[in-house]
Amino acid sequence: MALLMLAGCTNNNKENSTETATSDMVSFDEVLATRRSVRSYDATKTISEAEVRELLLATQEAPSWANQQPSKYYVAMSPEKVEAVSNLVGERNKQNIAGAPVLIVSTYEKGKSGFFRGEQTNEVGDGWGAYDNGLSNAYFILKARAKGFDTLIMGMRDSDALRTLFNIPENEAIMAVISLGYRSSEPRQPEHRPLEEVVEFF
Ligand SMILES: Cc1cc2nc3c(=O)[nH]c(=O)nc-3n(C[C@H](O)[C@H](O)[C@H](O)COP(=O)(O)O)c2cc1C
């Protein structure tokens, strides 16, 4: 089974990765099981740009339509920008992400995934761009968890104001805002629908 690092995002861990392989690594299943939408963050902990870059590199491993890679990311790390973005996700979300040191806006370039030579390939159209963006974001949040971070994907956001704030071009569809930080309390476990309800085997 593939093993991933959890709860260790310091350079020390990287340097000692061989020596600490058994003690610091958890299974991919553990990453899946402990990744939750986190709505309370430890404001005393910071995250470096290098750490964020490492998570964003993981998004580039995600599959995309004809390798179009339509996803783009706008990263707020300065206190001013983080504050500005947190004001654009609604009051409830704003409260829930207080203390998260990084907020990231994900977008996709329209007219790429789902298109061939400018022609829409099937009925889904730009929906494939949204699909690819969701895949990239999934890689991001799982990589984040593997490195000991926590995230919250937010679909409630003011896209017009975000477009202005980051000068996002009109050919990009603005999707989620993702908070990145460290949990300050254990998130609740959501209920999951039974497989029988959502899967049919033939
Ligand atoms: C596209 C999308 C939009 C979401 N928007 C919000 C949001 O605005 N606020 C929020 O608190 N949670 C939001 N969530 C988180 C979901 O509520 C959460 O994923 C779901 O309840 C399952 O919980 P879990 O992530 O802990 O497994 C969103 C999740 C997705 C995938």
The ligand as a Tripos MOL2 file, in Angstrom:
@<TRIPOS>MOLECULE
LIG
   31    33     1     0     0
SMALL
NO_CHARGES

@<TRIPOS>ATOM
      1 C1        -18.1730   22.0870   -3.9210 C.3       1 LIG1
      2 C2        -18.2430   22.1510   -2.4180 C.ar      1 LIG1
      3 C3        -18.7060   23.3180   -1.8110 C.ar      1 LIG1
      4 C4        -18.7440   23.4070   -0.4090 C.ar      1 LIG1
      5 N1        -19.0980   24.6000    0.1680 N.ar      1 LIG1
      6 C5        -19.0440   24.7060    1.5300 C.ar      1 LIG1
      7 C6        -19.2650   25.9530    2.1580 C.ar      1 LIG1
      8 O1        -19.4630   26.9900    1.5240 O.2       1 LIG1
      9 N2        -19.2210   25.9950    3.5110 N.ar      1 LIG1
     10 C7        -18.9480   24.8810    4.2630 C.ar      1 LIG1
     11 O2        -18.9190   24.9810    5.5010 O.2       1 LIG1
     12 N3        -18.7150   23.6830    3.6970 N.ar      1 LIG1
     13 C8        -18.7300   23.5760    2.3460 C.ar      1 LIG1
     14 N4        -18.4260   22.3730    1.7470 N.ar      1 LIG1
     15 C9        -18.0420   21.2230    2.5930 C.3       1 LIG1
     16 C10       -19.1350   20.1520    2.6550 C.3       1 LIG1
     17 O3        -20.1850   20.6020    3.4660 O.3       1 LIG1
     18 C11       -18.4980   18.8560    3.1870 C.3       1 LIG1
     19 O4        -17.5530   18.3960    2.2690 O.3       1 LIG1
     20 C12       -19.5220   17.7620    3.4490 C.3       1 LIG1
     21 O5        -20.4100   18.1430    4.4860 O.3       1 LIG1
     22 C13       -18.8450   16.4460    3.8590 C.3       1 LIG1
     23 O6        -18.0150   16.6210    4.9780 O.3       1 LIG1
     24 P1        -16.4690   16.2650    4.9410 P.3       1 LIG1
     25 O7        -15.8230   17.1800    3.9370 O.co2     1 LIG1
     26 O8        -15.9690   16.5030    6.3260 O.co2     1 LIG1
     27 O9        -16.3300   14.8550    4.5140 O.co2     1 LIG1
     28 C14       -18.3710   22.2900    0.3800 C.ar      1 LIG1
     29 C15       -17.8940   21.1330   -0.2500 C.ar      1 LIG1
     30 C16       -17.8040   21.0650   -1.6220 C.ar      1 LIG1
     31 C17       -17.2200   19.8210   -2.2660 C.3       1 LIG1
@<TRIPOS>BOND
     1     1     2 1
     2     2     3 ar
     3     2    30 ar
     4     3     4 ar
     5     4     5 ar
     6     4    28 ar
     7     5     6 ar
     8     6     7 ar
     9     6    13 1
    10     7     8 2
    11     7     9 ar
    12     9    10 ar
    13    10    11 2
    14    10    12 ar
    15    12    13 ar
    16    13    14 ar
    17    14    15 1
    18    14    28 ar
    19    15    16 1
    20    16    17 1
    21    16    18 1
    22    18    19 1
    23    18    20 1
    24    20    21 1
    25    20    22 1
    26    22    23 1
    27    23    24 1
    28    24    25 2
    29    24    26 1
    30    24    27 1
    31    28    29 ar
    32    29    30 ar
    33    30    31 1
@<TRIPOS>SUBSTRUCTURE
     1 LIG1         1 GROUP 0 **** ****
